[in-house]
Each structure stands twice: as structure tokens, then as C-alpha cells.
Amino acid sequence: MPYAQDVDHIASLLKQNPTWNAIKPEHAARMRAQNKFKTGLDIAKYTAKIMREDMANYDNDTSQYTQSLGCWHGFIGQQKLLSIKKHFGTTKRRYLYLSGWMVAALRSEFGPLPDQSMHEKTAVSGLIEELYTFLRQADAWELNHLFRALEEAENAGDNAKAQELIKQIDNHETHVVPIIADIDAGFGNAEATYLLAKQMIEAGACCIQLENQVSDEKQCGHQDGKVTVPHADFLSKINAVRLAFLELGIDDGVIVARTDSLGAGLTQKIAVTNEPGDLGDQYNSFIDGEVIEKAEDINNGDVVIKQKGQLVRPKRLASGLFQFKPGTGEDRVVLDCITSLQNGADLLWIETEKPHVGQIASMVNRIKEVVPDAKLVYNNSPSFNWTLNFRQQVFDAWQEEGKDVSAYERADLMNAKYDDTELGKLADEWTADFQRKGSAEAGIFHHLITLPTYHTAALSTDNLAKGYFGDEGMLAYVAGVQRKEIRQGIATVKHQDMAGSNIGDDHKEFFAGDAALKAGGKDNTMNQF
């Protein structure tokens, strides 16, 4: 409801309740405007609609891809969205990513943990709620500045300025954006997946990412030892997430089906199959084994399956896990993705071992032959050595073209001596162009970096500690942090204001009138900023 209209509505309500006469309608309308979303489900409904619209826009124009950065704390997510609005004027097509890796490493009560689903699963929904709490506070903070300016304009009798500020208030763009939230492999069976999905949706998640690893064997997608499940097991969890969305009224909730098959060489189970060529049979056809010629060659304890009419003894490890045939990863990825899209998933995630548009496109094009509108969420992972990967890609391309590469040593291309070379500069151009090219040529709808703010927190802390505890002393903070905040217009330089001190002062006035004891008077040190 527009601000002026809400003021009139509340004024009418107050007339009907004469004992509420201490309340000013402008104050109540202002507080309502600063609190657009009342529940997490309100947020999920709002952001699901945005995400569906973005998906449709991408289908029509691949340059309209979306992006996000992984955030491990509400404050980090808030500052990211404030920065986006400051630099680009809008949050359109910019999301947040919630990384299970960072929840494990930074948010578990056990302390830092590897990405193996050992952390408390409620920490995931807890972080979603925290992120949206901070984003809603960013709305309140930004609107509070507009309302204070409106009050000044009205007190000064500047009607034109007041009307312009009311227009800005009515057209305010929220900092609340979609979160793609990582549910790992579901933290247990399908019922456990459903229960956690409900918590995540109730906290505000409109999009849940689910992977096809075995829940109790789950590994980071960029580490060894990954074990996948048969398709039927994975589809039951997709159904569980979809039903959680539908139960809670998020009819357009988004499911991202992630496959780790490219780097996973093991399976925990042999799939159930009823006839040749069904989904279970296709899954089992990738299992490595030796052909059994005669029944008497079957030993006690052997597991035997049929592959293309032949009896085969699958290769079984001491752990009881079965091994896939070498070189079948891409075929398994394609089957995983087609199956997921045909059974309720909306978007795909293919975990790869390197950032290579050609490799990604080769798989996506095969998927699109069956599902033409297939789209990816792609992990621009910090686990990749991006500098080395792209320099090697340029090296290989030049070598294939017949260009002389004798001045470069392929294995040593990370060396700083190559930074200002023709190869190094071209590799940087390719890196800068990766997202645009990946979206145009490889069906990537959403680009994310899973754990960038883990690294930025460490890097900035290292730089400050090196100077502050060294010869620079206080200058390390002043020159390296505060001076830059002031000159770059970083909101946190006024940290009292950013934390809500001015909002609190205004509320005190709303509650107690002239008796309010405020923190923002003439002796507030931060007036100097």
C-alpha cells in the first residue's frame, strides 16, 4: 500500500480506537513500510516468483543470466546486497547462495568440519533465517534514511522535496532476493529431506539444491571418494522437496538437481531393475565387472548382475561399495540430468573438475536433445585454480593452432613471471568472459561462487593483522580500512547507524515522545563521518 494511503488508513483505524491516541499514523505507516515481509513464507513466495520470471527471461535471452555469491553470515549477505544496489542501482538477477560447505566449516557447534553433512542440519535453515533478517534490516535502514529526510522536508515546508521522497519510499526496491539453498544430500532418508526442506522453506528459501550422493557418505564435490545413489533413491528426495513446497503453498518453488557423477567412481547400491533398458538397468550398465562364463564360476558371497545379456560379477571394494567403469562419468551425468528434469527438477547442477565451457556445453547439448529448455546452476568454484586452468586452456588452444608456445612451460603457468605476457593477459580475458560465454554456449542460467566470502574474510583479516601488529600500527586500519570506507561510501563506516542505532532512536521517539533518551545527539562521535 502506498505510504500516504496507509497513513490515511491507520488514521481511520485510530479514530475507531480513541485509547490509542498517543500513536501517530505516520509512525505506524512508517514502521509497516520498513517491514514488508512478515514471515519466511512471504519471502519464499515473493522470491520464487522472481526466480521463475528470471528463468523465463533467460530462455528468451541467454545474456539475462543470474549470479550470486555464497555468504556464511547474515551481515555478509546484507553488505553484498547493499553494495550491489550502490554500484548497479538494482538487485535484479542477483541472488544469494547458501553453501553447505561454509555451514559445515563456519556455523557448526562442533567447530570447523569438512563438507560431509556432519554439521547440525538445523544450522542450514537457521542461516537462511539469519540472512533474511539482515536483508530486511537493510530495507529498514535504507527506508529510515528516506523517512528522516521526508520529515526534514516536511518541517522545512519543502513540498516538492517531500513528494519526491514519498515517491522513492513507495518505489523502494527491497534487498530481499532469492536464496539458492544447499540441502546437501538430504541429511538422511526422504523423510529427513522433507522435514529439513520444510524448515528451509519456512525460513524463506524458494530454491533448494539437492545432490545425488549417498547421504551418510557425502563428500565435497571437489574431493575424492564420492558415492552416488541409484536414480530411484534420488527421485524420492526430489519428490520429498516438491511436496514440502506444495504443502507450504510455495507452488512455484524451484528444485536444483545436482549430479556428482562426473567425479564419482562408486555406488553404494545396485539399482532395482525389472526389465532390460529400464532406469535401473541403465544405471547398472555402468558398473564395472568381469563376465562370468559358467555358473560354477560364481563364488560364495558373489553379487551377480546381468549386463546386455551377460552375467557379470561387479567389482566390489572392501567397503562393500561397487565401482563404475572408467570413462563413464559424462554418460552418467547426462542420464542423471535428463532423469531429474523428467521427474520434477527445474534446474541442473553439474559438478565439474575444471571451468571449461566446451566440456560443460558437450554435456548440456546432449541433455538438450531430450529436454530442450535444460538450464544449469554452475559452481564457479574456488577449488579450481582459475589462473592455471585458463592459462593452460590458452596454451592448449595456441598449440592446437600451431602457434609457437616454446616460451611457456605448461606445468608452471601459475608462475608470476607469466602475468604480463600475451598468454597471461589473454587468459585473464577468457576468465572475465567465462560467465557470459558459459551462459551463451553451455546453458548456464545461474553463476555462483560457493565460498568466496570465506576467502575474502581470511584475506582482509590477514592484511590488517600483518600491518596492525607490525610496523604500521594504527595506520594499517586507518589507511587500509577506514579511509577506504569513507572514500568509497561504504555504509559500515557509520557502524552505529548500520547496526540500527538511528532506527532505535526513532522508535524511542515513537514510543515515548519528548521523553525519549536518544543516542544520536551532539556528543555522538560518529557525527564526524
C-alpha positions as CSV (number, residue, x, y, z in Angstrom):
1,M,0.0,0.0,0.0
2,P,1.4,3.5,-0.8
3,Y,2.7,5.4,2.2
4,A,0.2,8.3,2.1
5,Q,-2.7,5.9,1.6
6,D,-1.5,3.8,4.6
7,V,-1.3,6.9,6.7
8,D,-4.9,7.6,6.0
9,H,-5.9,4.0,6.6
10,I,-4.2,4.0,10.0
11,A,-5.6,7.4,10.9
12,S,-9.1,6.0,10.3
13,L,-8.3,3.0,12.5
14,L,-7.0,5.2,15.3
15,K,-10.3,7.2,15.3
16,Q,-12.1,3.9,16.0
17,N,-9.9,3.3,19.0
18,P,-9.7,6.5,21.0
19,T,-7.4,5.0,23.7
20,W,-4.7,4.7,21.0
21,N,-4.4,8.4,20.8
22,A,-0.7,8.5,21.6
23,I,0.0,6.7,18.3
24,K,0.8,8.9,15.3
25,P,-0.5,7.4,12.0
26,E,2.7,8.5,10.2
27,H,4.8,6.5,12.7
28,A,2.8,3.3,12.3
29,A,2.8,3.6,8.5
30,R,6.5,4.2,8.5
31,M,7.1,1.1,10.6
32,R,4.9,-1.0,8.3
33,A,6.7,0.2,5.2
34,Q,10.0,-0.8,6.9
35,N,8.8,-4.3,7.5
36,K,7.5,-5.5,4.1
37,F,7.8,-9.3,4.8
38,K,6.1,-10.7,7.9
39,T,7.1,-14.3,7.6
40,G,9.6,-16.5,5.8
41,L,6.8,-17.9,3.7
42,D,6.1,-14.4,2.5
43,I,9.7,-14.2,1.4
44,A,9.6,-17.6,-0.3
45,K,6.5,-16.7,-2.3
46,Y,7.9,-13.4,-3.4
47,T,11.4,-14.7,-4.4
48,A,10.0,-17.9,-6.1
49,K,8.1,-15.6,-8.5
50,I,11.2,-13.6,-9.2
51,M,13.3,-16.7,-9.9
52,R,10.7,-18.2,-12.3
53,E,10.5,-14.9,-14.2
54,D,14.3,-14.8,-14.4
55,M,14.3,-18.4,-15.8
56,A,11.8,-17.5,-18.5
57,N,13.8,-14.3,-19.4
58,Y,16.9,-16.4,-19.7
59,D,15.2,-18.9,-22.0
60,N,14.4,-15.9,-24.3
61,D,17.8,-14.2,-24.0
62,T,20.9,-16.0,-22.6
63,S,22.5,-12.7,-21.7
64,Q,20.0,-12.4,-18.9
65,Y,21.8,-14.9,-16.7
66,T,21.8,-14.6,-12.9
67,Q,24.6,-14.6,-10.4
68,S,25.3,-15.0,-6.7
69,L,28.0,-15.2,-4.1
70,G,28.0,-17.6,-1.2
71,C,27.5,-15.9,2.2
72,W,28.1,-17.5,5.6
73,H,26.6,-14.8,7.8
74,G,23.6,-12.5,7.6
75,F,25.8,-9.4,7.8
76,I,27.9,-10.6,4.8
77,G,24.8,-11.2,2.8
78,Q,23.4,-7.8,3.8
79,Q,26.6,-5.9,2.8
80,K,26.7,-7.8,-0.5
81,L,23.2,-6.6,-1.4
82,L,23.9,-3.0,-0.2
83,S,27.0,-3.0,-2.4
84,I,25.1,-4.3,-5.4
85,K,22.4,-1.6,-5.1
86,K,25.0,1.1,-4.6
87,H,27.0,0.2,-7.7
88,F,24.3,-1.0,-10.0
89,G,21.2,0.7,-8.8
90,T,19.2,-2.6,-8.6
91,T,19.3,-6.1,-7.3
92,K,17.7,-7.7,-10.4
93,R,19.2,-11.1,-11.3
94,R,21.5,-11.1,-8.2
95,Y,20.8,-13.8,-5.7
96,L,22.4,-15.2,-2.5
97,Y,23.9,-18.7,-2.3
98,L,23.9,-20.7,0.9
99,S,26.8,-23.1,0.8
100,G,26.7,-26.3,2.8
101,W,30.5,-26.3,2.8
102,M,30.5,-22.9,4.6
103,V,27.8,-24.0,7.1
104,A,30.0,-27.0,8.0
105,A,33.2,-25.0,8.1
106,L,31.9,-21.9,9.9
107,R,28.5,-22.5,11.5
108,S,28.6,-25.8,13.3
109,E,28.6,-26.1,17.1
110,F,31.2,-28.8,16.7
111,G,33.6,-26.3,15.3
112,P,35.1,-26.4,11.8
113,L,34.0,-29.5,9.9
114,P,34.7,-30.9,6.4
115,D,31.9,-30.8,3.9
116,Q,30.5,-34.3,4.8
117,S,27.0,-33.4,6.2
118,M,28.2,-33.9,9.8
119,H,27.0,-30.4,11.0
120,E,23.6,-29.8,12.6
121,K,21.1,-29.8,9.7
122,T,19.1,-27.1,11.5
123,A,22.1,-24.8,11.0
124,V,21.1,-24.6,7.4
125,S,17.6,-23.2,8.0
126,G,19.0,-21.1,10.8
127,L,21.4,-19.4,8.3
128,I,18.5,-18.8,5.8
129,E,16.5,-17.1,8.5
130,E,19.6,-15.0,9.6
131,L,20.3,-13.9,6.1
132,Y,16.8,-12.7,5.6
133,T,16.8,-11.0,9.0
134,F,19.8,-8.9,7.9
135,L,18.3,-8.2,4.4
136,R,15.1,-7.0,6.0
137,Q,17.1,-4.8,8.3
138,A,18.9,-3.3,5.3
139,D,15.4,-2.4,4.0
140,A,14.5,-0.8,7.3
141,W,17.9,1.0,7.4
142,E,17.6,2.4,3.9
143,L,14.0,3.4,4.3
144,N,14.7,5.0,7.7
145,H,17.1,7.4,6.0
146,L,14.4,8.3,3.4
147,F,11.8,8.8,6.2
148,R,14.2,11.1,8.1
149,A,14.8,13.1,5.0
150,L,11.0,13.3,4.4
151,E,10.4,14.6,8.0
152,E,13.1,17.3,7.4
153,A,11.5,18.3,4.1
154,E,8.0,18.5,5.7
155,N,9.3,20.5,8.6
156,A,11.0,22.9,6.2
157,G,7.8,23.2,4.1
158,D,9.5,21.9,1.0
159,N,6.5,20.1,-0.5
160,A,8.3,19.2,-3.8
161,K,11.1,17.5,-2.0
162,A,8.6,15.7,0.3
163,Q,6.7,14.4,-2.7
164,E,9.9,13.2,-4.4
165,L,10.9,11.3,-1.2
166,I,7.4,9.7,-0.9
167,K,7.8,8.5,-4.4
168,Q,11.2,6.9,-3.6
169,I,9.6,5.3,-0.5
170,D,6.7,3.9,-2.5
171,N,9.0,2.6,-5.2
172,H,11.7,1.3,-2.8
173,E,13.4,-1.9,-4.1
174,T,13.9,-4.5,-1.4
175,H,17.2,-6.1,-0.6
176,V,15.3,-9.4,-0.2
177,V,16.4,-11.6,-3.1
178,P,16.2,-15.4,-3.9
179,I,18.5,-17.7,-2.0
180,I,19.6,-20.9,-3.6
181,A,20.0,-23.1,-0.5
182,D,22.1,-26.2,-0.3
183,I,20.4,-29.2,1.4
184,D,23.5,-31.4,0.7
185,A,22.3,-35.0,0.0
186,G,19.2,-34.5,2.2
187,F,20.7,-35.4,5.7
188,G,19.2,-38.8,5.8
189,N,16.3,-40.6,4.1
190,A,13.5,-39.0,2.1
191,E,11.5,-38.2,5.2
192,A,14.5,-36.4,6.8
193,T,14.9,-34.5,3.5
194,Y,11.3,-33.5,3.6
195,L,11.4,-32.3,7.2
196,L,14.5,-30.2,6.6
197,A,13.2,-28.8,3.3
198,K,10.1,-27.6,5.2
199,Q,12.3,-25.8,7.7
200,M,14.3,-24.2,5.0
201,I,11.2,-23.0,3.1
202,E,9.6,-21.7,6.3
203,A,12.8,-19.7,6.8
204,G,12.4,-18.1,3.3
205,A,14.1,-20.5,0.8
206,C,12.4,-20.5,-2.6
207,C,15.1,-22.7,-4.2
208,I,16.6,-25.9,-2.8
209,Q,19.7,-27.6,-4.2
210,L,19.9,-31.4,-3.7
211,E,22.8,-33.7,-4.8
212,N,22.8,-37.4,-5.8
213,Q,25.5,-38.6,-3.3
214,V,24.8,-41.1,-0.6
215,S,23.7,-39.1,2.4
216,D,26.0,-40.7,5.0
217,E,29.0,-40.9,2.6
218,K,28.6,-37.3,1.3
219,Q,31.8,-35.6,0.2
220,C,32.6,-32.1,-1.1
221,G,32.0,-32.1,-4.8
222,H,35.7,-31.2,-5.4
223,Q,37.1,-34.1,-3.3
224,D,37.6,-37.8,-4.0
225,G,35.6,-40.6,-2.5
226,K,32.2,-39.6,-3.8
227,V,29.5,-42.3,-3.9
228,T,26.2,-41.8,-5.9
229,V,22.8,-43.4,-5.4
230,P,20.5,-45.1,-8.0
231,H,18.1,-42.7,-9.7
232,A,15.0,-44.0,-7.8
233,D,16.6,-43.1,-4.5
234,F,17.4,-39.6,-5.7
235,L,14.0,-39.0,-7.3
236,S,12.2,-39.9,-4.0
237,K,14.1,-37.0,-2.4
238,I,13.1,-34.6,-5.3
239,N,9.5,-35.7,-4.6
240,A,10.0,-35.0,-0.9
241,V,11.2,-31.4,-1.6
242,R,8.4,-30.8,-4.1
243,L,5.8,-32.0,-1.6
244,A,7.3,-29.7,1.1
245,F,6.9,-26.7,-1.3
246,L,3.4,-27.7,-2.1
247,E,2.4,-28.3,1.5
248,L,3.5,-24.8,2.4
249,G,1.9,-23.1,-0.5
250,I,5.0,-22.3,-2.5
251,D,3.6,-23.7,-5.7
252,D,6.4,-22.4,-7.9
253,G,9.3,-23.4,-5.6
254,V,12.5,-24.3,-7.5
255,I,14.5,-27.5,-7.2
256,V,18.1,-27.7,-8.4
257,A,19.2,-31.3,-9.1
258,R,22.9,-31.7,-8.7
259,T,24.9,-34.6,-10.1
260,D,28.3,-35.5,-8.8
261,S,28.7,-38.4,-11.2
262,L,31.5,-36.9,-13.3
263,G,33.9,-37.3,-10.3
264,A,32.2,-40.1,-8.5
265,G,33.5,-43.6,-9.3
266,L,31.5,-45.6,-6.8
267,T,27.9,-46.6,-6.0
268,Q,26.6,-47.9,-2.7
269,K,23.8,-50.0,-4.3
270,I,22.9,-52.0,-7.3
271,A,19.7,-50.4,-8.7
272,V,16.5,-52.4,-8.8
273,T,15.6,-53.3,-12.4
274,N,12.6,-55.1,-13.7
275,E,13.4,-55.4,-17.4
276,P,16.3,-54.6,-19.8
277,G,16.7,-51.0,-20.6
278,D,14.7,-49.6,-17.7
279,L,16.3,-46.9,-15.5
280,G,17.8,-49.3,-13.0
281,D,19.3,-51.4,-15.8
282,Q,20.8,-48.3,-17.4
283,Y,22.4,-47.4,-14.0
284,N,23.7,-50.9,-13.5
285,S,25.2,-51.0,-17.1
286,F,27.9,-48.5,-15.9
287,I,29.1,-50.8,-13.1
288,D,32.5,-52.3,-13.7
289,G,32.8,-56.1,-13.5
290,E,34.0,-59.3,-15.1
291,V,31.9,-61.6,-17.3
292,I,31.1,-65.0,-15.8
293,E,31.1,-67.8,-18.4
294,K,29.8,-70.6,-16.2
295,A,27.5,-70.8,-13.2
296,E,30.2,-72.8,-11.3
297,D,32.4,-69.7,-11.5
298,I,30.2,-67.9,-9.1
299,N,31.8,-67.9,-5.7
300,N,30.2,-67.8,-2.2
301,G,29.2,-64.2,-1.4
302,D,29.4,-63.0,-5.0
303,V,26.9,-60.5,-6.3
304,V,25.9,-61.1,-9.9
305,I,24.1,-58.9,-12.3
306,K,23.1,-59.1,-15.9
307,Q,24.5,-56.6,-18.4
308,K,23.4,-56.9,-22.1
309,G,22.5,-60.5,-21.7
310,Q,25.7,-61.5,-19.9
311,L,26.3,-62.5,-16.3
312,V,28.7,-60.1,-14.7
313,R,30.4,-60.1,-11.3
314,P,30.6,-56.4,-10.2
315,K,33.9,-55.1,-8.9
316,R,33.3,-54.7,-5.2
317,L,35.6,-52.9,-2.8
318,A,36.4,-54.0,0.8
319,S,34.0,-51.2,1.9
320,G,31.2,-53.0,0.1
321,L,30.9,-50.3,-2.5
322,F,30.7,-51.1,-6.2
323,Q,33.0,-49.5,-8.8
324,F,31.8,-47.8,-12.0
325,K,33.6,-48.4,-15.4
326,P,36.3,-45.9,-16.1
327,G,35.4,-43.2,-18.6
328,T,31.6,-43.4,-18.0
329,G,31.3,-40.2,-16.0
330,E,29.9,-38.0,-18.7
331,D,27.3,-40.6,-19.8
332,R,26.2,-41.0,-16.2
333,V,25.9,-37.2,-15.8
334,V,23.7,-36.9,-18.9
335,L,21.4,-39.7,-17.8
336,D,21.2,-38.2,-14.3
337,C,20.3,-34.8,-15.6
338,I,17.6,-36.0,-18.1
339,T,16.1,-38.2,-15.5
340,S,16.0,-35.4,-12.9
341,L,14.3,-32.9,-15.3
342,Q,11.8,-35.5,-16.4
343,N,10.9,-36.2,-12.7
344,G,10.3,-32.9,-11.1
345,A,13.6,-30.9,-11.0
346,D,13.7,-27.4,-12.5
347,L,17.4,-26.7,-12.8
348,L,20.6,-28.8,-13.0
349,W,24.0,-28.6,-11.4
350,I,26.8,-30.5,-12.9
351,E,29.9,-30.5,-10.6
352,T,33.0,-30.5,-12.9
353,E,36.7,-30.8,-12.2
354,K,37.6,-27.6,-14.2
355,P,35.9,-24.5,-15.5
356,H,35.8,-25.3,-19.2
357,V,32.9,-24.0,-21.4
358,G,33.5,-26.7,-24.1
359,Q,33.3,-29.5,-21.6
360,I,30.1,-28.2,-19.9
361,A,28.5,-27.5,-23.3
362,S,29.2,-31.0,-24.6
363,M,27.1,-32.5,-21.8
364,V,24.4,-29.8,-21.8
365,N,23.9,-30.2,-25.5
366,R,23.3,-33.9,-25.1
367,I,20.8,-33.2,-22.4
368,K,19.0,-30.6,-24.5
369,E,18.4,-33.1,-27.2
370,V,15.9,-34.7,-24.8
371,V,14.9,-31.6,-22.7
372,P,15.4,-28.5,-24.9
373,D,15.0,-25.9,-22.1
374,A,17.5,-27.6,-19.7
375,K,19.4,-25.0,-17.7
376,L,22.3,-25.1,-15.3
377,V,23.3,-23.6,-12.0
378,Y,27.1,-23.7,-12.2
379,N,29.7,-23.6,-9.4
380,N,32.4,-21.1,-10.3
381,S,34.4,-22.9,-7.5
382,P,37.3,-21.5,-5.5
383,S,38.5,-25.1,-5.6
384,F,39.6,-24.5,-9.2
385,N,43.0,-22.9,-9.8
386,W,41.4,-20.4,-12.2
387,T,44.7,-18.8,-13.2
388,L,46.4,-22.0,-14.0
389,N,43.3,-23.5,-15.7
390,F,42.7,-20.7,-18.1
391,R,46.4,-20.2,-18.9
392,Q,46.6,-23.9,-19.8
393,Q,43.4,-23.5,-21.9
394,V,45.1,-20.7,-23.9
395,F,48.3,-22.7,-24.1
396,D,46.4,-25.8,-25.5
397,A,44.4,-23.6,-27.9
398,W,47.6,-22.0,-29.2
399,Q,49.4,-25.3,-29.5
400,E,46.5,-26.7,-31.5
401,E,46.6,-23.7,-33.8
402,G,50.3,-24.4,-34.4
403,K,51.4,-21.2,-32.6
404,D,54.9,-21.2,-31.0
405,V,54.5,-21.9,-27.3
406,S,58.1,-22.6,-26.5
407,A,58.4,-19.5,-24.3
408,Y,55.9,-21.1,-21.9
409,E,56.1,-24.1,-19.6
410,R,52.6,-25.5,-19.3
411,A,53.0,-27.1,-15.9
412,D,54.5,-23.8,-14.5
413,L,52.0,-21.3,-15.9
414,M,50.9,-20.2,-12.4
415,N,54.3,-18.5,-12.1
416,A,54.1,-14.7,-11.7
417,K,56.6,-14.3,-14.5
418,Y,53.7,-15.0,-16.9
419,D,51.4,-12.3,-15.5
420,D,52.3,-9.7,-18.1
421,T,52.8,-12.0,-21.0
422,E,50.5,-12.2,-24.0
423,L,49.3,-15.6,-22.8
424,G,48.7,-14.4,-19.3
425,K,46.7,-11.4,-20.4
426,L,44.6,-13.4,-22.8
427,A,43.9,-16.0,-20.1
428,D,42.6,-13.2,-17.9
429,E,40.3,-12.0,-20.7
430,W,39.0,-15.6,-21.1
431,T,38.4,-15.7,-17.3
432,A,36.5,-12.4,-17.3
433,D,34.4,-13.7,-20.2
434,F,33.7,-17.1,-18.7
435,Q,30.2,-16.4,-17.3
436,R,28.9,-14.6,-20.4
437,K,30.3,-17.4,-22.7
438,G,29.1,-20.2,-20.4
439,S,25.6,-18.8,-20.4
440,A,25.5,-18.2,-24.2
441,E,27.1,-21.6,-25.1
442,A,26.6,-24.0,-22.2
443,G,23.1,-23.3,-20.9
444,I,24.3,-21.7,-17.6
445,F,21.3,-19.8,-16.2
446,H,22.9,-19.1,-12.8
447,H,26.6,-18.5,-11.9
448,L,27.6,-18.7,-8.3
449,I,30.8,-18.8,-6.3
450,T,30.2,-21.2,-3.4
451,L,32.5,-19.8,-0.7
452,P,34.1,-16.5,-1.9
453,T,33.4,-14.7,1.4
454,Y,35.2,-17.4,3.4
455,H,38.3,-16.4,1.4
456,T,37.7,-12.6,1.5
457,A,37.3,-12.7,5.3
458,A,40.6,-14.5,5.6
459,L,42.4,-12.3,3.1
460,S,41.3,-9.0,4.6
461,T,42.0,-10.1,8.1
462,D,45.5,-11.2,7.1
463,N,46.2,-7.9,5.5
464,L,45.0,-6.0,8.6
465,A,46.8,-8.2,11.1
466,K,50.1,-8.0,9.1
467,G,50.1,-4.2,9.3
468,Y,48.5,-3.5,12.7
469,F,50.7,-5.9,14.6
470,G,53.7,-4.8,12.6
471,D,55.3,-1.5,11.9
472,E,52.2,0.3,10.5
473,G,50.3,0.0,13.8
474,M,47.1,2.0,13.7
475,L,47.8,3.3,10.2
476,A,47.1,-0.3,8.9
477,Y,43.4,0.2,10.0
478,V,43.1,3.8,9.1
479,A,44.6,3.6,5.6
480,G,43.6,0.1,4.8
481,V,40.1,0.1,6.1
482,Q,38.5,3.3,7.5
483,R,39.9,5.8,4.9
484,K,38.7,3.4,2.1
485,E,35.3,3.1,3.7
486,I,34.9,6.9,3.8
487,R,36.1,7.5,0.3
488,Q,34.2,4.5,-1.3
489,G,31.0,5.3,0.5
490,I,30.8,2.0,2.5
491,A,27.8,2.2,4.8
492,T,29.6,0.4,7.6
493,V,31.9,3.3,8.3
494,K,28.9,4.6,10.3
495,H,28.7,1.4,12.2
496,Q,26.3,2.6,14.8
497,D,23.8,3.6,12.1
498,M,24.3,0.4,10.2
499,A,23.6,-1.6,13.4
500,G,20.3,0.2,13.8
501,S,21.0,2.9,16.3
502,N,19.1,5.6,14.3
503,I,16.2,3.3,13.8
504,G,16.2,2.6,17.6
505,D,16.3,6.4,18.3
506,D,13.3,7.0,16.1
507,H,11.4,4.2,17.7
508,K,12.1,5.7,21.2
509,E,10.5,8.9,20.0
510,F,7.5,7.0,18.6
511,F,7.1,5.2,21.9
512,A,7.9,7.9,24.4
513,G,7.7,11.2,22.6
514,D,9.8,14.1,24.1
515,A,10.8,11.8,27.0
516,A,12.9,9.6,24.7
517,L,16.6,9.3,25.6
518,K,18.4,9.2,22.3
519,A,21.9,8.0,21.3
520,G,22.4,10.2,18.3
521,G,22.8,13.7,19.8
522,K,25.6,16.2,19.5
523,D,28.1,14.0,21.5
524,N,27.7,11.1,19.1
525,T,31.3,10.5,17.9
526,M,30.1,9.3,14.5
527,N,28.7,12.7,13.6
528,Q,32.2,13.4,12.2
529,F,31.7,11.0,9.4
